């Protein structure tokens, strides 16, 4: 955040996963500086023709 960016996560969730459960699991697996500060749920991630995630489109989800 000090350099103009923060860790965020775009999530495609199914019915079995709840955000609270995911947060607890991530806290067990990741160090504090890698934990997402913001979550955004989406129906699907934007993909290019090659099937790769379009990172610029994902970043737009988190800009105001």
N, CA and C atoms as a LAMMPS dump frame, in Angstrom:
ITEM: TIMESTEP
0
ITEM: NUMBER OF ATOMS
192
ITEM: BOX BOUNDS ff ff ff
-5.0000000000000000e+02 5.0000000000000000e+02
-5.0000000000000000e+02 5.0000000000000000e+02
-5.0000000000000000e+02 5.0000000000000000e+02
ITEM: ATOMS id mol type element x y z
1 1 1 N 0.826 -1.187 0
2 1 2 C 0 0 0
3 1 3 C 0.87 1.25 0
4 2 1 N 2.01 1.178 0.623
5 2 2 C 2.895 2.333 0.697
6 2 3 C 3.417 2.73 -0.686
7 3 1 N 3.421 1.82 -1.661
8 3 2 C 3.935 2.095 -2.993
9 3 3 C 2.824 2.237 -4.02
10 4 1 N 1.606 2.449 -3.55
11 4 2 C 0.498 2.653 -4.462
12 4 3 C -0.251 1.398 -4.858
13 5 1 N 0.133 0.264 -4.324
14 5 2 C -0.556 -0.978 -4.629
15 5 3 C -0.796 -1.748 -3.34
16 6 1 N -1.782 -2.627 -3.377
17 6 2 C -2.017 -3.514 -2.247
18 6 3 C -2.424 -4.873 -2.772
19 7 1 N -2.363 -5.861 -1.928
20 7 2 C -2.702 -7.225 -2.333
21 7 3 C -4.22 -7.358 -2.353
22 8 1 N -4.741 -7.809 -3.484
23 8 2 C -6.176 -8.005 -3.649
24 8 3 C -6.39 -9.349 -4.343
25 9 1 N -7.611 -9.862 -4.235
26 9 2 C -7.911 -11.152 -4.851
27 9 3 C -9.263 -11.092 -5.542
28 10 1 N -9.288 -11.498 -6.81
29 10 2 C -10.54 -11.678 -7.544
30 10 3 C -10.88 -13.16 -7.442
31 11 1 N -12.061 -13.461 -6.951
32 11 2 C -12.42 -14.844 -6.645
33 11 3 C -13.62 -15.316 -7.456
34 12 1 N -13.516 -16.508 -7.978
35 12 2 C -14.649 -17.194 -8.576
36 12 3 C -15.022 -18.27 -7.568
37 13 1 N -16.115 -18.038 -6.842
38 13 2 C -16.498 -18.94 -5.751
39 13 3 C -17.585 -19.912 -6.183
40 14 1 N -17.555 -21.08 -5.585
41 14 2 C -18.672 -21.992 -5.733
42 14 3 C -19.447 -21.99 -4.405
43 15 1 N -20.505 -22.745 -4.342
44 15 2 C -21.354 -22.725 -3.146
45 15 3 C -20.66 -23.287 -1.904
46 16 1 N -19.658 -24.131 -2.081
47 16 2 C -19.003 -24.797 -0.958
48 16 3 C -18.038 -23.887 -0.21
49 17 1 N -17.602 -22.788 -0.828
50 17 2 C -16.594 -21.923 -0.21
51 17 3 C -17.239 -20.616 0.258
52 18 1 N -16.986 -20.258 1.493
53 18 2 C -17.442 -18.992 2.053
54 18 3 C -16.23 -18.093 2.251
55 19 1 N -16.411 -16.775 2.118
56 19 2 C -15.291 -15.844 2.275
57 19 3 C -14.648 -15.942 3.652
58 20 1 N -15.444 -16.132 4.684
59 20 2 C -14.893 -16.259 6.032
60 20 3 C -13.982 -17.469 6.165
61 21 1 N -14.407 -18.591 5.602
62 21 2 C -13.589 -19.805 5.633
63 21 3 C -12.308 -19.619 4.833
64 22 1 N -12.413 -18.96 3.698
65 22 2 C -11.251 -18.71 2.867
66 22 3 C -10.245 -17.829 3.594
67 23 1 N -10.725 -16.803 4.271
68 23 2 C -9.851 -15.891 5.008
69 23 3 C -9.087 -16.639 6.103
70 24 1 N -9.768 -17.504 6.829
71 24 2 C -9.11 -18.296 7.872
72 24 3 C -8.053 -19.206 7.264
73 25 1 N -8.38 -19.86 6.158
74 25 2 C -7.44 -20.76 5.502
75 25 3 C -6.209 -19.997 5.012
76 26 1 N -6.431 -18.818 4.408
77 26 2 C -5.306 -18.03 3.914
78 26 3 C -4.397 -17.573 5.049
79 27 1 N -4.979 -17.193 6.178
80 27 2 C -4.174 -16.752 7.324
81 27 3 C -3.275 -17.867 7.854
82 28 1 N -3.718 -19.112 7.704
83 28 2 C -2.89 -20.249 8.118
84 28 3 C -1.758 -20.519 7.123
85 29 1 N -1.97 -20.223 5.85
86 29 2 C -1.037 -20.602 4.791
87 29 3 C -0.063 -19.497 4.375
88 30 1 N -0.478 -18.219 4.5
89 30 2 C 0.322 -17.12 3.962
90 30 3 C 0.846 -16.201 5.061
91 31 1 N 2.005 -15.588 4.829
92 31 2 C 2.472 -14.556 5.766
93 31 3 C 1.576 -13.317 5.647
94 32 1 N 1.582 -12.477 6.661
95 32 2 C 0.667 -11.334 6.727
96 32 3 C 0.804 -10.392 5.541
97 33 1 N 2.009 -10.173 5.031
98 33 2 C 2.177 -9.223 3.944
99 33 3 C 1.63 -9.731 2.612
100 34 1 N 1.347 -11.016 2.512
101 34 2 C 0.785 -11.582 1.289
102 34 3 C -0.732 -11.765 1.354
103 35 1 N -1.342 -11.495 2.491
104 35 2 C -2.784 -11.656 2.63
105 35 3 C -3.522 -10.592 1.829
106 36 1 N -4.564 -10.974 1.091
107 36 2 C -5.349 -9.983 0.363
108 36 3 C -6.026 -9.006 1.321
109 37 1 N -5.957 -7.735 0.989
110 37 2 C -6.623 -6.701 1.784
111 37 3 C -8.043 -6.466 1.29
112 38 1 N -8.265 -6.79 0.002
113 38 2 C -9.587 -6.645 -0.605
114 38 3 C -9.916 -7.921 -1.37
115 39 1 N -11.204 -8.253 -1.375
116 39 2 C -11.704 -9.381 -2.153
117 39 3 C -12.783 -8.863 -3.092
118 40 1 N -12.834 -9.43 -4.268
119 40 2 C -13.902 -9.124 -5.216
120 40 3 C -14.348 -10.443 -5.816
121 41 1 N -15.614 -10.766 -5.688
122 41 2 C -16.109 -12 -6.282
123 41 3 C -16.612 -11.699 -7.691
124 42 1 N -16.324 -12.592 -8.603
125 42 2 C -16.734 -12.451 -9.997
126 42 3 C -17.299 -13.782 -10.482
127 43 1 N -18.131 -13.709 -11.515
128 43 2 C -18.695 -14.928 -12.087
129 43 3 C -17.618 -15.719 -12.827
130 44 1 N -16.736 -14.986 -13.528
131 44 2 C -15.621 -15.628 -14.215
132 44 3 C -14.525 -14.595 -14.429
133 45 1 N -13.3 -15.064 -14.549
134 45 2 C -12.17 -14.172 -14.775
135 45 3 C -12.075 -13.829 -16.259
136 46 1 N -11.682 -12.588 -16.583
137 46 2 C -11.535 -12.217 -17.993
138 46 3 C -10.331 -12.934 -18.611
139 47 1 N -10.562 -13.588 -19.737
140 47 2 C -9.511 -14.366 -20.406
141 47 3 C -9.259 -13.81 -21.8
142 48 1 N -8.009 -13.939 -22.258
143 48 2 C -7.692 -13.558 -23.635
144 48 3 C -7.909 -14.766 -24.546
145 49 1 N -7.567 -14.614 -25.802
146 49 2 C -7.775 -15.679 -26.782
147 49 3 C -6.992 -16.946 -26.426
148 50 1 N -5.844 -16.769 -25.788
149 50 2 C -5.001 -17.917 -25.421
150 50 3 C -5.473 -18.591 -24.137
151 51 1 N -6.49 -18.034 -23.476
152 51 2 C -7.007 -18.62 -22.25
153 51 3 C -6.305 -18.145 -20.996
154 52 1 N -5.481 -17.101 -21.117
155 52 2 C -4.777 -16.557 -19.954
156 52 3 C -5.585 -15.413 -19.342
157 53 1 N -5.431 -15.217 -18.051
158 53 2 C -6.144 -14.146 -17.352
159 53 3 C -5.593 -12.794 -17.8
160 54 1 N -6.497 -11.87 -18.116
161 54 2 C -6.121 -10.519 -18.524
162 54 3 C -5.981 -9.682 -17.246
163 55 1 N -4.737 -9.513 -16.807
164 55 2 C -4.473 -8.863 -15.525
165 55 3 C -4.957 -7.418 -15.492
166 56 1 N -4.867 -6.712 -16.59
167 56 2 C -5.325 -5.318 -16.635
168 56 3 C -6.821 -5.231 -16.362
169 57 1 N -7.591 -6.175 -16.877
170 57 2 C -9.035 -6.193 -16.63
171 57 3 C -9.339 -6.53 -15.169
172 58 1 N -8.557 -7.403 -14.581
173 58 2 C -8.751 -7.749 -13.176
174 58 3 C -8.441 -6.539 -12.293
175 59 1 N -7.387 -5.806 -12.617
176 59 2 C -7.042 -4.606 -11.841
177 59 3 C -8.163 -3.579 -11.864
178 60 1 N -8.883 -3.493 -13.003
179 60 2 C -9.991 -2.548 -13.108
180 60 3 C -11.098 -2.841 -12.099
181 61 1 N -11.222 -4.085 -11.671
182 61 2 C -12.245 -4.444 -10.685
183 61 3 C -11.998 -3.747 -9.347
184 62 1 N -10.742 -3.395 -9.081
185 62 2 C -10.385 -2.842 -7.784
186 62 3 C -10.155 -1.331 -7.799
187 63 1 N -10.234 -0.7 -8.954
188 63 2 C -10.074 0.748 -9.011
189 63 3 C -11.428 1.408 -8.856
190 64 1 N -11.404 2.552 -8.261
191 64 2 C -12.675 3.258 -8.005
192 64 3 C -12.976 4.213 -9.135
